[in-house]
Amino acid sequence: MKIGIFPGSFNPVHVGHLVLANYIAEYGEYDEIWFLITPQSPVKGKVELMDQAFRLALLEKAIHDYPKFKTCTIEWEMPQPTYTINTLQKLRMLFQEDTFELIIGSDNWETFHRWKDYQLILKNFKTLIYPRLGTGRIYINHPNVRMTKGAPKMEISSTFIRKAIRQGKDVRFYLPEGAYEEIVNKRYFQPEVVQPENPEI
């Protein structure tokens, strides 16, 4: 099978992830898209990550009835921090009859040269780049790298959703059905209680 590896923390998964992956699955000629749930990105700083099992549960609930979508937690068992080159090599070793391609946003492509052993990724694995709002013109000069054509640009991010929930906004329609309620019920991303500077006695 031809499998697209779509990495992310999915903290939380939102409709932007699903719409984009759906487009790539249907128009990118992939047999399956694997949502690679990362435990902690070595590139990004520490963020308020929801529990791994909860992130996985939300994602599995969101994609369970679409046969081209799968979840992948292989990095949870790997030494931390994990790096994309190591993950791709392990997947190729474990599933030798399948072909794996990396799927990343144009924002990640702009900093791709900072990734560990990025030259090995480009040499040994094909990479598909999808557009992200806010990034400039993308320059591609490698036979294993290509840009999606016609992919939707989703102005939604997990960062926006976390901030909105902290602000007390009801953003249920940005998330898969039922996900907003579950996140709020578990009290993730709750507003900080600000104490008055000079409370009256």
N, C-alpha and C positions, 0 to 999 in steps of 0.2 A: 504494500500500500504506500501511497504518497501521503505523508503526514506533515502538517504544518504545526510547528511548536510556537505557541503564543504565550510568552512568559509574562508574569506580573504578580504583584502581591494581592490583587483583587480585594482591596481593603477600603470599601467593599466592591464586589462585582456590581456593575450598573448596566443600563440598557445600551450605553455606548459600546461597551465591550462586546455585547451580544450581537448588536446590529453589524458592527464591523466584522466580527468573526463569521457571522452568517453570510455576509457578502463575499468574503474571501473563500469560504467553503464552497459556495455555489458558483462563483465566477473565477476562482483561482485554480480550479481543477485539482482540488485536494480530495482525497478519500475521507480524511478525518482532520479535524483541528483539535489539538490537545492543549488545554489550558494548563500551563505549567505554573503551579502555585509556588512562588518563591518564599522561603522562610524569612530572609532578610537580604536585600540587595547590597552587594559590596560597594556599589557606586553611590547609593543614596545614604544619607545619614539616618539615624534612628528616628522612626516615626511611631505613632501610636497604632501598633498593629493589633487587630482583633485576634482572638485565639485562633490558632491554625485550624483546629477541628471545626470551628464555627464558620470560618471563611470557606472551608471545603464544603460544609453542609449547605451554605447559601448557594454556592456555585452549582453543586450537584442538583439541587432542587430547581435551579433556573434552567438547566440544560437537559434534564433527564429524558425528555420525550423527543429529542432531536438526535437521530442516530449518528450524525457526523461530528458531534461534539463529545469529547471525553475529558476527564480531569487527569492530571498527572502530578503526583506528589513525590517523585523520585528524589528531589533535592532535600527532602526532609530527612532522608537517611544518609546523606552525604556529609563529609566534613564541612564545617562552617568556617568562613563564609564560602558559599558556593559560587562557581564561575561558569558562565555559559559554555565555554569550550569543554570543560569537564563533563557537564551535563549532556551535551550533544554526543560526545564520544561514548559515554556510558549507554545512552539510548541506542546508539548504533551497535554497540557490542551486545546488548540484550535482545535487540530486535533486528537481527541481521537480514531478514527478508524484506524489511521496510526501508523506505527512503525518508529521511527527515530534512525539513527545511526550516529555517529560522524566520519568524515574523516579528518585525519591530516597527515602531513608529519613526517618523522622520525626525522627531526630537532626539531619539536615541541614536539615529544615524549620524547626527551632527557631532556626537561625542564618542562614536564607535571606535575611533582610533585610540581611546583611552582604555578600552576593554582589555582584559587579560588575554594575551595570545590572539588578538583579533585577526592577525594575518592567517593563523591556522583555521579560524572559522571561515574566512573568505575562501581559503584554498580548498577546504574539505566539505563545506556545506553551502548550499544555495541560500540566499537571504532575500526575503520579500519585504519591501518597505511600504508602509501605508502612510497617508498624509495626516499630519497633525496641525491644527490651527496654531499660529504663532511662530511657526518655523519658516525660514527663508527658502530660497530656491535650492532644490536638492541636486547635487552633482554626483553622478554615478559613473565610475570608470572601472568597472570590473565585470568580467563575464558571468560571475556567479551571483550578481546583485541585480535586482530589477524593482521597478516601482509598480504598485497596483494602478490599474486604470479604472477610473470611475468610482473608486471607493468613497463612501460618504465621509465627510469631515464632521465628526461629532464634537460639539462644544460642551462636552460633559467630562468630568474627571472625578476620581475618587476623592481628591483633595477638596474640590468644591462641595461634594456631598458631605464629607466630614465637617467642614466649616459650617455648612448650612444647618446640620443637625445641632451643632454647638450653639448656633444662633436661635434655636427653637423653631426652625422652618420645617414645614411638612413637605418633604421632597419624595413622597412615596412613588410618584410616577417616573422618577429618574431611575428607579430600581426595579428588579424583577418582582413580580407579585408576591406580597407578603414579607419581603426582605426588610423594608423600612420598619414595619411593626416589630419584627424580631430584633432588629438592632436597637431600637428604642427600649424594648422590654428588657433587654440585657444591659441597658444603661451604658452603651458605648457612646463616646463622643458627647458626653453630657456637658451642658454649660457650666463653667466654673462659677462658684458662688463668690461674689465679691463682697467683702466685709467693708462697712463704712470706716473711713479713716478716723473719724472722731465720734464714736458712738456716744449718744447721750446716756448719762447714768441717772 
